[in-house]
């Protein structure tokens, strides 16, 4: 087995953007069993998550997660992952085989506290410019669960975060050639920076 067993313990930092997303744009990305949660007429919450897990983690890698919608299934509420990219083959294998996540390889260029660029070959997926300075910051602990799909089953897997949380300014570019450009994620409602982050991701269960 090329990847570590669960739970995965990861340390590093992340930047998360939140967006209002047109439900009609993303309905085809959501399994029919799931209910899309509407926060305004015709709108749901989506986002983009960029992280870098450092050498103290079970695997060191960068990650880009695209969340087109907030969904619910059998009483559980989660963000649905439609696209996910990493720069580590073991992470690709573990993500697919353990959690049923559609991980693909991509290249990440981090200019710390300034910019991250994600490409797949010559194809630019996104560019996020951001600043280090938070409008405010405090330590936060969060436990939640995420949903995925594997072998026709809906899975749920819990995770726990501890991090230093702050709001920052950002500018996101998602060009037309990007695989998720149709989500129209150009203008974040807000951007969250997570520093000194510890993350534990547990094994999934069928629900």
DRENFI-881200 format. One record per residue (C-alpha): x, z, y; chain; residue in three letters. Coordinates in pm, 1 decimal, always signed. Example, Ala and Ser with C-alpha at 12.3 -4.5 7.8 and 13.67 -1.06 7.14 Angstrom:
% DRENFI-881200
[pt [+1230.0,+780.0,-450.0],'A','ALA']
[pt [+1367.0,+714.0,-106.0],'A','SER']
% end
This chain:
% DRENFI-881200
[pt [+0.0,+0.0,+0.0],'A','UNK']
[pt [+174.7,-112.6,+322.2],'A','UNK']
[pt [-23.5,+114.0,+553.5],'A','UNK']
[pt [-51.2,+496.1,+566.4],'A','UNK']
[pt [-347.7,+678.5,+411.2],'A','UNK']
[pt [-619.5,+831.4,+626.0],'A','UNK']
[pt [-642.3,+1012.5,+850.7],'A','UNK']
[pt [-428.2,+816.7,+1094.4],'A','UNK']
[pt [-260.1,+1030.5,+1360.7],'A','UNK']
[pt [-164.8,+831.4,+1670.4],'A','UNK']
[pt [+3.3,+932.4,+1996.3],'A','UNK']
[pt [+53.2,+737.4,+2315.9],'A','UNK']
[pt [-147.6,+621.4,+2615.1],'A','UNK']
[pt [-441.2,+392.0,+2686.8],'A','UNK']
[pt [-642.2,+217.6,+2957.5],'A','UNK']
[pt [-1018.4,+169.5,+2911.9],'A','UNK']
[pt [-1247.1,-45.4,+3125.6],'A','UNK']
[pt [-1626.5,-14.1,+3128.4],'A','UNK']
[pt [-1865.6,-297.6,+3214.5],'A','UNK']
[pt [-2230.6,-386.4,+3238.6],'A','UNK']
[pt [-2279.2,-670.2,+2987.1],'A','UNK']
[pt [-2567.4,-917.7,+2958.9],'A','UNK']
[pt [-2739.0,-853.8,+2625.2],'A','UNK']
[pt [-2824.7,-1221.4,+2582.5],'A','UNK']
[pt [-2452.0,-1304.5,+2600.2],'A','UNK']
[pt [-2348.2,-1073.1,+2317.2],'A','UNK']
[pt [-2647.7,-1051.1,+2084.6],'A','UNK']
[pt [-2484.9,-1296.4,+1838.9],'A','UNK']
[pt [-2186.3,-1059.7,+1801.1],'A','UNK']
[pt [-2396.8,-764.5,+1681.5],'A','UNK']
[pt [-2517.8,-728.0,+1319.5],'A','UNK']
[pt [-2893.5,-757.8,+1293.6],'A','UNK']
[pt [-2922.8,-407.8,+1142.6],'A','UNK']
[pt [-2800.9,-249.6,+1466.4],'A','UNK']
[pt [-3006.7,-183.5,+1776.6],'A','UNK']
[pt [-2846.3,-276.8,+2108.4],'A','UNK']
[pt [-2891.8,+4.0,+2358.7],'A','UNK']
[pt [-3014.2,-118.9,+2697.0],'A','UNK']
[pt [-2901.8,+89.0,+2996.8],'A','UNK']
[pt [-3066.9,-141.2,+3251.8],'A','UNK']
[pt [-3309.9,-429.9,+3193.5],'A','UNK']
[pt [-3114.6,-691.0,+2997.6],'A','UNK']
[pt [-2788.1,-494.1,+3023.4],'A','UNK']
[pt [-2579.7,-283.1,+2788.8],'A','UNK']
[pt [-2246.2,-103.2,+2824.5],'A','UNK']
[pt [-1931.7,-276.5,+2702.2],'A','UNK']
[pt [-1563.5,-239.1,+2754.8],'A','UNK']
[pt [-1204.3,-321.0,+2684.8],'A','UNK']
[pt [-955.5,-69.1,+2541.3],'A','UNK']
[pt [-579.2,-122.0,+2561.0],'A','UNK']
[pt [-344.3,+129.6,+2402.0],'A','UNK']
[pt [+16.2,+175.2,+2300.7],'A','UNK']
[pt [+88.3,+414.7,+2014.9],'A','UNK']
[pt [+446.2,+540.1,+2017.1],'A','UNK']
[pt [+698.7,+642.6,+1752.1],'A','UNK']
[pt [+545.4,+985.7,+1679.0],'A','UNK']
[pt [+240.0,+804.7,+1536.8],'A','UNK']
[pt [+188.1,+717.1,+1168.6],'A','UNK']
[pt [+232.7,+357.4,+1288.0],'A','UNK']
[pt [+376.4,+243.8,+1621.4],'A','UNK']
[pt [+180.5,-46.8,+1767.4],'A','UNK']
[pt [-20.0,-180.4,+2060.4],'A','UNK']
[pt [-393.4,-244.1,+2038.9],'A','UNK']
[pt [-663.9,-434.2,+2225.9],'A','UNK']
[pt [-1025.2,-354.2,+2135.4],'A','UNK']
[pt [-1324.9,-544.5,+2273.8],'A','UNK']
[pt [-1657.3,-359.6,+2272.5],'A','UNK']
[pt [-1944.0,-591.8,+2369.6],'A','UNK']
[pt [-2228.8,-341.1,+2339.5],'A','UNK']
[pt [-2345.5,+12.2,+2288.1],'A','UNK']
[pt [-2545.7,+23.8,+1963.9],'A','UNK']
[pt [-2735.2,+263.7,+1739.8],'A','UNK']
[pt [-2791.0,+276.5,+1363.3],'A','UNK']
[pt [-2972.9,+548.1,+1168.5],'A','UNK']
[pt [-2932.3,+801.2,+1445.3],'A','UNK']
[pt [-2568.0,+724.8,+1522.5],'A','UNK']
[pt [-2467.4,+581.0,+1859.4],'A','UNK']
[pt [-2142.8,+390.7,+1896.5],'A','UNK']
[pt [-1968.0,+107.6,+2069.5],'A','UNK']
[pt [-1950.7,-199.2,+1842.8],'A','UNK']
[pt [-1608.8,-365.1,+1800.7],'A','UNK']
[pt [-1631.5,-745.2,+1801.1],'A','UNK']
[pt [-1262.3,-829.3,+1853.8],'A','UNK']
[pt [-951.0,-623.2,+1787.1],'A','UNK']
[pt [-586.4,-722.3,+1818.6],'A','UNK']
[pt [-264.1,-539.7,+1726.5],'A','UNK']
[pt [+105.8,-625.6,+1701.5],'A','UNK']
[pt [+174.2,-464.2,+1363.6],'A','UNK']
[pt [+95.1,-626.4,+1025.7],'A','UNK']
[pt [+45.2,-288.6,+854.7],'A','UNK']
[pt [-213.1,-199.8,+1118.0],'A','UNK']
[pt [-390.7,-530.2,+1053.1],'A','UNK']
[pt [-405.4,-456.7,+679.2],'A','UNK']
[pt [-516.1,-94.7,+722.8],'A','UNK']
[pt [-778.8,-179.8,+981.5],'A','UNK']
[pt [-933.4,-446.0,+762.0],'A','UNK']
[pt [-906.9,-272.0,+425.2],'A','UNK']
[pt [-991.6,+86.9,+527.2],'A','UNK']
[pt [-1235.1,+47.9,+816.2],'A','UNK']
[pt [-1355.8,-310.4,+790.2],'A','UNK']
[pt [-1232.8,-387.9,+1142.1],'A','UNK']
[pt [-1156.6,-755.0,+1219.9],'A','UNK']
[pt [-796.2,-695.4,+1328.6],'A','UNK']
[pt [-575.8,-991.1,+1419.1],'A','UNK']
[pt [-215.0,-1018.0,+1532.7],'A','UNK']
[pt [-132.4,-1068.0,+1900.3],'A','UNK']
[pt [+161.1,-1018.9,+2136.6],'A','UNK']
[pt [+160.8,-743.5,+2399.9],'A','UNK']
[pt [+377.5,-735.5,+2711.6],'A','UNK']
[pt [+360.6,-394.4,+2879.6],'A','UNK']
[pt [+491.7,-341.1,+3230.3],'A','UNK']
[pt [+432.0,+31.5,+3230.0],'A','UNK']
[pt [+209.5,+161.5,+3512.7],'A','UNK']
[pt [+161.7,-193.1,+3638.1],'A','UNK']
[pt [+36.0,-458.6,+3393.5],'A','UNK']
[pt [-28.5,-546.8,+3031.4],'A','UNK']
[pt [-61.1,-906.7,+2910.0],'A','UNK']
[pt [-202.0,-990.9,+2566.4],'A','UNK']
[pt [-149.0,-1332.2,+2408.0],'A','UNK']
[pt [-217.6,-1489.6,+2071.8],'A','UNK']
[pt [+39.4,-1764.7,+2042.7],'A','UNK']
[pt [+17.5,-1960.9,+2368.3],'A','UNK']
[pt [-339.9,-1845.1,+2424.4],'A','UNK']
[pt [-383.0,-1579.2,+2693.3],'A','UNK']
[pt [-643.1,-1325.7,+2581.5],'A','UNK']
[pt [-636.4,-1102.1,+2888.8],'A','UNK']
[pt [-423.9,-962.9,+3168.2],'A','UNK']
[pt [-491.9,-617.1,+3310.3],'A','UNK']
[pt [-325.6,-500.8,+3631.9],'A','UNK']
[pt [-359.1,-128.2,+3686.9],'A','UNK']
[pt [-198.1,+159.3,+3872.3],'A','UNK']
[pt [-59.8,+491.0,+3752.0],'A','UNK']
[pt [-212.6,+705.8,+4023.7],'A','UNK']
[pt [-538.1,+866.2,+3910.6],'A','UNK']
[pt [-812.8,+954.9,+4154.3],'A','UNK']
[pt [-834.2,+1279.6,+3958.9],'A','UNK']
[pt [-707.0,+1396.4,+3619.3],'A','UNK']
[pt [-767.5,+1672.4,+3368.3],'A','UNK']
[pt [-717.5,+1747.1,+2998.7],'A','UNK']
[pt [-1008.9,+1637.5,+2780.1],'A','UNK']
[pt [-1102.1,+1665.1,+2412.5],'A','UNK']
[pt [-1356.2,+1424.4,+2263.2],'A','UNK']
[pt [-1500.3,+1381.5,+1913.3],'A','UNK']
[pt [-1720.4,+1087.3,+1826.7],'A','UNK']
[pt [-1773.7,+830.6,+1552.0],'A','UNK']
[pt [-1753.5,+453.3,+1541.0],'A','UNK']
[pt [-1942.0,+195.2,+1336.5],'A','UNK']
[pt [-1805.4,-101.8,+1144.8],'A','UNK']
[pt [-1910.7,-333.4,+864.8],'A','UNK']
[pt [-1743.9,-397.5,+528.8],'A','UNK']
[pt [-1871.7,-570.8,+214.7],'A','UNK']
[pt [-2222.2,-585.1,+363.0],'A','UNK']
[pt [-2232.7,-209.1,+434.0],'A','UNK']
[pt [-2242.3,-34.2,+769.6],'A','UNK']
[pt [-1964.4,+225.0,+787.3],'A','UNK']
[pt [-1921.4,+525.0,+1012.9],'A','UNK']
[pt [-1585.6,+688.8,+1077.3],'A','UNK']
[pt [-1515.7,+992.9,+1295.1],'A','UNK']
[pt [-1231.1,+1019.5,+1540.4],'A','UNK']
[pt [-1095.8,+1284.9,+1776.0],'A','UNK']
[pt [-912.8,+1234.2,+2106.1],'A','UNK']
[pt [-717.5,+1473.0,+2321.5],'A','UNK']
[pt [-578.4,+1325.4,+2641.8],'A','UNK']
[pt [-515.6,+1361.8,+3012.7],'A','UNK']
[pt [-799.9,+1170.2,+3175.4],'A','UNK']
[pt [-817.9,+1002.5,+3515.1],'A','UNK']
[pt [-990.8,+723.1,+3704.7],'A','UNK']
[pt [-769.8,+441.2,+3834.2],'A','UNK']
[pt [-800.6,+102.0,+4001.0],'A','UNK']
[pt [-759.9,-215.2,+3797.1],'A','UNK']
[pt [-803.0,-591.6,+3800.1],'A','UNK']
[pt [-890.4,-768.0,+3474.5],'A','UNK']
[pt [-839.7,-1138.0,+3404.2],'A','UNK']
[pt [-1002.5,-1296.7,+3098.0],'A','UNK']
[pt [-945.0,-1674.6,+3111.1],'A','UNK']
[pt [-1181.6,-1932.4,+2969.2],'A','UNK']
[pt [-954.1,-1996.9,+2669.6],'A','UNK']
[pt [-980.8,-1633.1,+2560.4],'A','UNK']
[pt [-1180.6,-1566.1,+2242.3],'A','UNK']
[pt [-1405.2,-1320.6,+2429.1],'A','UNK']
[pt [-1441.1,-1494.1,+2766.7],'A','UNK']
[pt [-1816.5,-1538.3,+2715.0],'A','UNK']
[pt [-1865.0,-1162.2,+2753.1],'A','UNK']
[pt [-1787.8,-1196.0,+3127.4],'A','UNK']
[pt [-1573.5,-881.3,+3148.1],'A','UNK']
[pt [-1405.2,-973.7,+3476.7],'A','UNK']
[pt [-1529.7,-690.5,+3698.9],'A','UNK']
[pt [-1502.6,-336.5,+3557.0],'A','UNK']
[pt [-1748.3,-73.7,+3672.0],'A','UNK']
[pt [-1465.1,+174.4,+3636.1],'A','UNK']
[pt [-1128.0,+208.3,+3466.2],'A','UNK']
[pt [-1007.2,+516.5,+3280.6],'A','UNK']
[pt [-644.8,+603.3,+3214.1],'A','UNK']
[pt [-555.2,+824.8,+2917.3],'A','UNK']
[pt [-208.1,+980.4,+2917.8],'A','UNK']
[pt [-43.7,+1223.7,+2673.3],'A','UNK']
[pt [-300.6,+1104.8,+2418.6],'A','UNK']
[pt [-338.1,+1227.6,+2061.2],'A','UNK']
[pt [-584.2,+1049.7,+1832.7],'A','UNK']
[pt [-700.0,+1126.3,+1478.2],'A','UNK']
[pt [-902.2,+858.8,+1293.3],'A','UNK']
[pt [-1064.8,+956.1,+962.5],'A','UNK']
[pt [-1176.7,+754.4,+662.5],'A','UNK']
[pt [-1516.3,+579.6,+683.6],'A','UNK']
[pt [-1832.3,+653.6,+489.6],'A','UNK']
[pt [-2122.5,+422.7,+411.5],'A','UNK']
[pt [-2441.8,+510.0,+601.6],'A','UNK']
% end
